[in-house]
Amino acid sequence: MSNDILATIEASAARRVMGTAMLGLTGALLVYVAFSAPPSPAWLVFLLVVGAAALWLAVRMWQATTHRIELTAEELRCSDGQLIARVEDIEAIDRGFFAFKPSNGFLIRTGTPGGRTWMPGLWWRSGRRIGIGGVTPGSQGKAMSEILAAMLVQRGQI
C-alpha cells in the first residue's frame, strides 16, 4: 500500500516538443545573429554565450521531461529513482498566484535542506524549497498538490 502511486505529473509529447523547440529556436537564432551581423566583439561573445546556453538548456529539458514525478504515501520521487522529498519532511505547500513557483505547478517547503538539483521543465530544488511543474499540465499539478495538502492536514501539519 505504501508503494502505490497516488498521483503522477508528466509532460505530454506536445508540451515537450513545444518547450524544447522554443528554447532550441531561441538559441539557434542567437547564434545565427552572432555570426551573421555582430555589432561588436562584446555583443558577439554575449550572443554566442546566451545562444549556447539556450541550446544546452533545450537538450537538458528534452532529457529531463522523459521522466515523470510520482507521489506515494511516503515520498515524492522522480521516475528515474531520484528522491525529491519525503512526505513526512514536507512542511508547507504554496500554490498561490504570487508564489515563486514553476508554471502549472506548486512550491514545497521541506524541513531539511537538500542540494541544488534541476530537471528543467519538470522540477527543481534549492535548499528547503522544491518547485514542481514547468511544461507539465496544470491539472496534474493541481491534483498532486491537493493530495499533498490533504496528507498534511491528515498529519495535523496545517
MDAnalysis code that builds the backbone (N, CA, C; Angstrom):
import MDAnalysis as mda
import numpy as np

u = mda.Universe.empty(474, n_residues=158, atom_resindex=np.repeat(np.arange(158), 3), trajectory=True)
u.add_TopologyAttr("name", ["N", "CA", "C"] * 158)
u.add_TopologyAttr("resid", np.arange(1, 159))
u.add_TopologyAttr("resname", ["MET", "SER", "ASN", "ASP", "ILE", "LEU", "ALA", "THR", "ILE", "GLU", "ALA", "SER", "ALA", "ALA", "ARG", "ARG", "VAL", "MET", "GLY", "THR", "ALA", "MET", "LEU", "GLY", "LEU", "THR", "GLY", "ALA", "LEU", "LEU", "VAL", "TYR", "VAL", "ALA", "PHE", "SER", "ALA", "PRO", "PRO", "SER", "PRO", "ALA", "TRP", "LEU", "VAL", "PHE", "LEU", "LEU", "VAL", "VAL", "GLY", "ALA", "ALA", "ALA", "LEU", "TRP", "LEU", "ALA", "VAL", "ARG", "MET", "TRP", "GLN", "ALA", "THR", "THR", "HIS", "ARG", "ILE", "GLU", "LEU", "THR", "ALA", "GLU", "GLU", "LEU", "ARG", "CYS", "SER", "ASP", "GLY", "GLN", "LEU", "ILE", "ALA", "ARG", "VAL", "GLU", "ASP", "ILE", "GLU", "ALA", "ILE", "ASP", "ARG", "GLY", "PHE", "PHE", "ALA", "PHE", "LYS", "PRO", "SER", "ASN", "GLY", "PHE", "LEU", "ILE", "ARG", "THR", "GLY", "THR", "PRO", "GLY", "GLY", "ARG", "THR", "TRP", "MET", "PRO", "GLY", "LEU", "TRP", "TRP", "ARG", "SER", "GLY", "ARG", "ARG", "ILE", "GLY", "ILE", "GLY", "GLY", "VAL", "THR", "PRO", "GLY", "SER", "GLN", "GLY", "LYS", "ALA", "MET", "SER", "GLU", "ILE", "LEU", "ALA", "ALA", "MET", "LEU", "VAL", "GLN", "ARG", "GLY", "GLN", "ILE"])
u.atoms.positions = np.array([
    [0.824, -1.207, 0.000],
    [0.000, 0.000, 0.000],
    [0.860, 1.259, 0.000],
    [1.961, 1.286, 0.786],
    [2.754, 2.498, 0.891],
    [3.531, 2.792, -0.390],
    [3.684, 1.789, -1.257],
    [4.420, 1.993, -2.503],
    [3.496, 2.275, -3.683],
    [2.185, 2.297, -3.447],
    [1.233, 2.613, -4.510],
    [1.388, 4.072, -4.925],
    [1.311, 4.315, -6.214],
    [1.433, 5.675, -6.730],
    [0.076, 6.359, -6.632],
    [0.038, 7.469, -5.897],
    [-1.205, 8.208, -5.690],
    [-1.466, 9.219, -6.805],
    [-0.408, 9.817, -7.327],
    [-0.550, 10.817, -8.388],
    [0.747, 10.901, -9.180],
    [0.635, 11.266, -10.429],
    [1.816, 11.464, -11.272],
    [1.699, 12.786, -12.023],
    [2.856, 13.337, -12.351],
    [2.931, 14.520, -13.198],
    [3.937, 14.199, -14.287],
    [3.511, 14.341, -15.534],
    [4.433, 14.119, -16.650],
    [4.082, 15.046, -17.801],
    [5.103, 15.381, -18.561],
    [4.911, 16.275, -19.702],
    [4.403, 15.464, -20.891],
    [3.387, 15.975, -21.557],
    [2.892, 15.309, -22.761],
    [3.896, 15.523, -23.889],
    [3.766, 14.725, -24.928],
    [4.684, 14.829, -26.064],
    [4.619, 16.215, -26.701],
    [3.425, 16.757, -26.830],
    [3.278, 18.083, -27.447],
    [3.953, 19.165, -26.607],
    [3.798, 19.104, -25.301],
    [4.429, 20.087, -24.425],
    [5.952, 19.963, -24.467],
    [6.452, 18.735, -24.495],
    [7.901, 18.510, -24.587],
    [8.449, 19.116, -25.866],
    [7.792, 18.819, -26.976],
    [8.267, 19.312, -28.271],
    [8.206, 20.835, -28.318],
    [7.101, 21.423, -27.874],
    [6.966, 22.886, -27.914],
    [7.996, 23.569, -27.017],
    [8.167, 23.085, -25.805],
    [9.122, 23.702, -24.879],
    [10.550, 23.639, -25.377],
    [10.962, 22.471, -25.822],
    [12.340, 22.334, -26.297],
    [12.533, 23.027, -27.646],
    [11.519, 23.013, -28.489],
    [11.636, 23.691, -29.780],
    [11.786, 25.199, -29.593],
    [11.036, 25.772, -28.670],
    [11.141, 27.211, -28.420],
    [12.525, 27.579, -27.898],
    [13.033, 26.795, -26.955],
    [14.377, 27.064, -26.443],
    [15.435, 26.859, -27.520],
    [15.310, 25.772, -28.263],
    [16.267, 25.491, -29.324],
    [16.250, 26.554, -30.406],
    [15.056, 26.999, -30.780],
    [14.929, 28.046, -31.793],
    [15.532, 29.359, -31.304],
    [15.298, 29.687, -30.056],
    [15.894, 30.898, -29.485],
    [17.419, 30.820, -29.526],
    [17.965, 29.685, -29.106],
    [19.413, 29.515, -29.124],
    [19.978, 29.580, -30.530],
    [19.318, 28.926, -31.477],
    [19.786, 28.930, -32.857],
    [19.732, 30.338, -33.455],
    [18.680, 31.084, -33.164],
    [18.580, 32.458, -33.669],
    [19.674, 33.355, -33.091],
    [19.970, 33.187, -31.817],
    [21.019, 33.997, -31.204],
    [22.382, 33.692, -31.815],
    [22.667, 32.417, -32.028],
    [23.939, 32.040, -32.654],
    [23.982, 32.546, -34.095],
    [22.875, 32.445, -34.809],
    [22.810, 32.942, -36.198],
    [23.088, 34.442, -36.255],
    [22.444, 35.197, -35.366],
    [22.644, 36.648, -35.345],
    [24.097, 36.966, -34.998],
    [24.682, 36.207, -34.088],
    [26.075, 36.448, -33.709],
    [27.003, 36.287, -34.899],
    [26.761, 35.291, -35.735],
    [27.643, 35.056, -36.874],
    [27.288, 35.891, -38.109],
    [26.027, 36.255, -38.240],
    [25.622, 36.972, -39.456],
    [25.936, 38.461, -39.398],
    [25.677, 39.094, -38.267],
    [25.902, 40.540, -38.174],
    [26.188, 40.956, -36.739],
    [27.354, 40.612, -36.206],
    [27.642, 41.018, -34.824],
    [27.943, 42.512, -34.738],
    [27.297, 43.232, -33.837],
    [27.508, 44.672, -33.746],
    [28.890, 45.038, -33.189],
    [29.419, 44.250, -32.288],
    [30.733, 44.500, -31.708],
    [31.263, 43.191, -31.128],
    [32.545, 43.113, -30.810],
    [33.085, 41.877, -30.225],
    [32.409, 41.492, -28.900],
    [32.074, 42.485, -28.095],
    [31.406, 42.186, -26.824],
    [30.024, 41.559, -27.073],
    [29.272, 42.115, -28.033],
    [27.962, 41.562, -28.369],
    [28.093, 40.172, -28.990],
    [29.134, 39.951, -29.748],
    [29.371, 38.635, -30.340],
    [29.523, 37.584, -29.250],
    [30.343, 37.887, -28.264],
    [30.544, 36.948, -27.147],
    [29.233, 36.742, -26.389],
    [28.529, 37.846, -26.106],
    [27.261, 37.744, -25.392],
    [26.262, 36.872, -26.143],
    [26.080, 37.124, -27.424],
    [25.122, 36.348, -28.222],
    [25.508, 34.879, -28.300],
    [26.791, 34.600, -28.448],
    [27.237, 33.202, -28.511],
    [27.032, 32.479, -27.183],
    [27.338, 33.157, -26.085],
    [27.172, 32.525, -24.765],
    [25.696, 32.263, -24.465],
    [24.856, 33.249, -24.683],
    [23.428, 33.080, -24.398],
    [22.801, 32.067, -25.369],
    [23.197, 32.101, -26.625],
    [22.685, 31.137, -27.595],
    [23.100, 29.712, -27.253],
    [24.355, 29.530, -26.884],
    [24.828, 28.194, -26.499],
    [24.125, 27.712, -25.227],
    [23.901, 28.617, -24.287],
    [23.191, 28.245, -23.056],
    [21.754, 27.823, -23.365],
    [21.081, 28.518, -24.263],
    [19.710, 28.159, -24.631],
    [19.674, 26.799, -25.333],
    [20.643, 26.535, -26.196],
    [20.704, 25.226, -26.861],
    [20.980, 24.107, -25.851],
    [21.897, 24.368, -24.915],
    [22.193, 23.380, -23.869],
    [20.947, 23.123, -23.019],
    [20.230, 24.193, -22.669],
    [19.015, 24.061, -21.861],
    [17.942, 23.280, -22.603],
    [17.840, 23.461, -23.908],
    [16.859, 22.705, -24.696],
    [17.164, 21.211, -24.644],
    [18.433, 20.860, -24.744],
    [18.818, 19.444, -24.659],
    [18.522, 18.892, -23.274],
    [18.860, 19.656, -22.218],
    [18.587, 19.211, -20.847],
    [17.086, 19.047, -20.596],
    [16.276, 19.968, -21.138],
    [14.834, 19.856, -20.960],
    [14.298, 18.618, -21.676],
    [14.790, 18.350, -22.863],
    [14.348, 17.170, -23.597],
    [14.662, 15.902, -22.808],
    [15.840, 15.833, -22.212],
    [16.234, 14.675, -21.412],
    [15.414, 14.574, -20.128],
    [15.214, 15.697, -19.457],
    [14.517, 15.693, -18.170],
    [13.045, 15.333, -18.307],
    [12.406, 15.796, -19.366],
    [10.965, 15.584, -19.487],
    [10.602, 14.183, -19.968],
    [11.578, 13.309, -20.152],
    [11.254, 11.905, -20.416],
    [10.775, 11.228, -19.141],
    [11.084, 11.824, -17.999],
    [10.707, 11.256, -16.700],
    [9.375, 11.824, -16.232],
    [8.886, 11.298, -15.145],
    [7.671, 11.818, -14.529],
    [7.877, 11.880, -13.016],
    [7.042, 12.657, -12.356],
    [7.078, 12.784, -10.902],
    [5.984, 11.896, -10.341],
    [6.328, 11.104, -9.329],
    [5.377, 10.175, -8.720],
    [5.229, 10.491, -7.239],
    [3.996, 10.479, -6.766],
    [3.703, 10.677, -5.348],
    [3.189, 9.374, -4.772],
    [3.839, 8.901, -3.714],
    [3.352, 7.750, -2.956],
    [2.998, 8.245, -1.558],
    [2.540, 7.371, -0.714],
    [2.176, 7.759, 0.650],
    [3.396, 8.203, 1.456],
    [4.587, 7.778, 1.038],
    [5.782, 8.077, 1.814],
    [6.743, 9.056, 1.159],
    [6.705, 9.164, -0.174],
    [7.700, 10.008, -0.814],
    [7.200, 10.609, -2.124],
    [7.890, 11.665, -2.498],
    [7.719, 12.293, -3.804],
    [9.019, 12.004, -4.535],
    [8.917, 11.342, -5.687],
    [10.122, 10.895, -6.380],
    [10.000, 11.101, -7.877],
    [11.151, 11.052, -8.509],
    [11.212, 11.109, -9.959],
    [11.222, 9.669, -10.466],
    [10.753, 9.453, -11.663],
    [10.683, 8.088, -12.187],
    [12.055, 7.488, -12.448],
    [13.107, 8.302, -12.426],
    [14.457, 7.751, -12.560],
    [15.001, 7.251, -11.225],
    [14.180, 7.306, -10.175],
    [14.564, 6.795, -8.865],
    [15.063, 7.857, -7.903],
    [15.219, 9.075, -8.354],
    [15.717, 10.146, -7.512],
    [14.636, 10.603, -6.541],
    [14.981, 10.637, -5.248],
    [14.052, 11.093, -4.221],
    [13.974, 12.617, -4.264],
    [12.778, 13.142, -4.420],
    [12.585, 14.595, -4.403],
    [12.378, 15.051, -2.963],
    [11.444, 14.416, -2.258],
    [11.191, 14.747, -0.855],
    [10.429, 13.612, -0.198],
    [10.666, 13.435, 1.083],
    [9.857, 12.509, 1.863],
    [8.614, 13.271, 2.318],
    [7.474, 12.628, 2.287],
    [6.216, 13.295, 2.648],
    [6.264, 13.779, 4.096],
    [6.883, 13.016, 4.969],
    [6.974, 13.402, 6.382],
    [7.837, 14.651, 6.590],
    [8.681, 14.980, 5.633],
    [9.566, 16.134, 5.731],
    [8.934, 17.405, 5.152],
    [7.813, 17.285, 4.453],
    [7.165, 18.444, 3.836],
    [6.462, 19.268, 4.910],
    [6.799, 20.554, 4.951],
    [6.204, 21.452, 5.940],
    [5.057, 22.280, 5.380],
    [5.172, 22.696, 4.113],
    [4.140, 23.568, 3.542],
    [4.112, 23.431, 2.028],
    [2.951, 23.756, 1.473],
    [2.751, 23.777, 0.030],
    [2.226, 25.168, -0.334],
    [2.836, 25.771, -1.336],
    [2.402, 27.098, -1.768],
    [1.952, 27.021, -3.219],
    [0.657, 27.286, -3.433],
    [0.087, 27.258, -4.780],
    [-0.418, 28.626, -5.190],
    [-0.060, 29.630, -4.418],
    [-0.587, 30.976, -4.627],
    [-0.158, 31.613, -5.928],
    [-0.893, 32.639, -6.300],
    [-0.655, 33.351, -7.556],
    [0.715, 34.018, -7.577],
    [1.144, 34.547, -6.442],
    [2.411, 35.275, -6.378],
    [3.566, 34.425, -5.866],
    [3.374, 33.131, -5.726],
    [4.448, 32.246, -5.266],
    [5.508, 32.107, -6.352],
    [6.763, 31.990, -5.941],
    [7.854, 31.768, -6.883],
    [7.866, 30.276, -7.211],
    [7.007, 29.906, -8.150],
    [6.813, 28.504, -8.498],
    [6.885, 28.326, -10.004],
    [7.119, 27.097, -10.450],
    [7.108, 26.856, -11.892],
    [5.705, 27.022, -12.480],
    [5.662, 27.214, -13.776],
    [4.395, 27.316, -14.478],
    [3.603, 26.024, -14.291],
    [2.303, 26.143, -14.090],
    [1.409, 24.987, -13.908],
    [1.817, 24.101, -12.739],
    [2.470, 24.666, -11.745],
    [2.962, 23.840, -10.655],
    [2.720, 24.447, -9.290],
    [3.553, 24.011, -8.339],
    [3.437, 24.459, -6.961],
    [4.800, 24.403, -6.302],
    [4.891, 24.994, -5.128],
    [6.132, 25.075, -4.378],
    [5.977, 24.305, -3.077],
    [6.992, 23.543, -2.737],
    [7.009, 22.779, -1.487],
    [8.140, 23.309, -0.623],
    [7.890, 23.443, 0.667],
    [8.941, 23.783, 1.624],
    [9.144, 22.596, 2.547],
    [10.392, 22.134, 2.652],
    [10.713, 20.966, 3.475],
    [11.389, 21.399, 4.770],
    [11.470, 20.474, 5.701],
    [12.107, 20.747, 6.981],
    [13.616, 20.691, 6.927],
    [14.145, 19.844, 6.092],
    [15.595, 19.715, 5.981],
    [16.051, 20.194, 4.608],
    [17.148, 20.942, 4.562],
    [17.634, 21.429, 3.271],
    [18.277, 20.307, 2.461],
    [18.207, 20.452, 1.169],
    [18.834, 19.499, 0.259],
    [19.715, 20.244, -0.717],
    [20.420, 19.512, -1.509],
    [21.300, 20.112, -2.501],
    [20.520, 20.718, -3.652],
    [21.205, 21.472, -4.468],
    [20.583, 22.073, -5.650],
    [20.470, 21.017, -6.748],
    [19.273, 20.857, -7.251],
    [19.011, 19.931, -8.338],
    [18.036, 20.600, -9.288],
    [18.205, 20.319, -10.572],
    [17.325, 20.951, -11.548],
    [17.070, 19.997, -12.692],
    [15.809, 19.708, -12.928],
    [15.380, 18.955, -14.097],
    [14.451, 19.894, -14.863],
    [15.022, 20.653, -15.829],
    [14.265, 21.713, -16.499],
    [12.939, 21.230, -17.074],
    [11.899, 21.978, -16.771],
    [10.573, 21.656, -17.268],
    [9.807, 20.690, -16.385],
    [10.459, 20.155, -15.348],
    [9.808, 19.159, -14.501],
    [9.832, 19.567, -13.025],
    [11.021, 19.740, -12.456],
    [11.134, 20.151, -11.059],
    [12.527, 20.693, -10.775],
    [12.644, 21.430, -9.665],
    [13.927, 21.927, -9.185],
    [13.932, 21.932, -7.668],
    [15.138, 21.909, -7.099],
    [15.286, 22.000, -5.651],
    [16.431, 22.934, -5.332],
    [16.194, 23.838, -4.403],
    [17.214, 24.757, -3.928],
    [17.037, 24.905, -2.422],
    [17.884, 24.246, -1.670],
    [17.783, 24.297, -0.210],
    [16.527, 23.591, 0.280],
    [15.681, 24.347, 0.979],
    [14.448, 23.777, 1.523],
    [13.259, 23.933, 0.582],
    [13.449, 24.573, -0.544],
    [12.354, 24.817, -1.487],
    [12.446, 23.898, -2.695],
    [11.287, 23.371, -3.076],
    [11.188, 22.490, -4.240],
    [10.064, 23.012, -5.121],
    [10.373, 23.234, -6.378],
    [9.371, 23.673, -7.339],
    [8.987, 22.507, -8.232],
    [7.708, 22.221, -8.296],
    [7.194, 21.127, -9.120],
    [6.378, 21.742, -10.244],
    [6.672, 21.354, -11.487],
    [5.918, 21.858, -12.627],
    [6.838, 22.380, -13.710],
    [6.266, 23.012, -14.695],
    [7.020, 23.545, -15.824],
    [6.243, 23.303, -17.100],
    [6.682, 22.346, -17.904],
    [5.967, 22.020, -19.140],
    [4.931, 20.926, -18.888],
    [4.534, 20.791, -17.653],
    [3.557, 19.784, -17.253],
    [2.152, 20.373, -17.256],
    [1.125, 19.550, -17.398],
    [-0.252, 20.063, -17.371],
    [-0.638, 20.584, -15.991],
    [-1.354, 21.685, -15.959],
    [-1.792, 22.262, -14.699],
    [-2.726, 21.362, -13.917],
    [-3.530, 20.567, -14.619],
    [-4.475, 19.688, -13.930],
    [-3.754, 18.632, -13.097],
    [-2.660, 18.097, -13.615],
    [-1.897, 17.098, -12.865],
    [-1.207, 17.739, -11.666],
    [-0.673, 18.934, -11.851],
    [-0.030, 19.637, -10.746],
    [-1.017, 19.992, -9.653],
    [-2.204, 20.428, -10.043],
    [-3.228, 20.780, -9.058],
    [-3.676, 19.542, -8.288],
    [-3.876, 18.428, -8.994],
    [-4.304, 17.202, -8.327],
    [-3.258, 16.738, -7.322],
    [-1.984, 16.774, -7.728],
    [-0.937, 16.324, -6.809],
    [-0.825, 17.246, -5.605],
    [-0.928, 18.548, -5.817],
    [-0.838, 19.474, -4.685],
    [-2.024, 19.319, -3.744],
    [-3.207, 19.024, -4.287],
    [-4.381, 18.791, -3.428],
    [-4.200, 17.530, -2.590],
    [-3.667, 16.484, -3.182],
    [-3.431, 15.244, -2.439],
    [-2.390, 15.477, -1.348],
    [-1.313, 16.190, -1.688],
    [-0.288, 16.503, -0.686],
    [-0.860, 17.353, 0.447],
    [-1.682, 18.333, 0.102],
    [-2.297, 19.177, 1.131],
    [-3.198, 18.350, 2.040],
    [-3.955, 17.424, 1.465],
    [-4.807, 16.544, 2.278],
    [-3.956, 15.666, 3.192],
    [-2.823, 15.204, 2.700],
    [-1.938, 14.392, 3.521],
    [-1.359, 15.203, 4.689],
    [-1.064, 16.483, 4.435],
    [-0.564, 17.347, 5.512],
    [-1.646, 17.642, 6.546],
    [-2.878, 17.843, 6.072],
    [-3.990, 18.077, 7.004],
    [-4.230, 16.831, 7.846],
    [-4.190, 15.685, 7.219],
    [-4.397, 14.416, 7.935],
    [-3.315, 14.215, 8.979],
    [-2.114, 14.657, 8.686],
    [-0.994, 14.531, 9.610],
    [-1.075, 15.574, 10.718],
    [-1.907, 16.596, 10.524],
    [-2.051, 17.645, 11.514],
    [-1.050, 18.770, 11.326],
    [-0.459, 18.859, 10.147],
    [0.570, 19.865, 9.865],
    [-0.036, 21.229, 9.625],
    [-1.136, 21.289, 8.884],
    [-1.724, 22.591, 8.526],
    [-2.874, 22.914, 9.455],
])
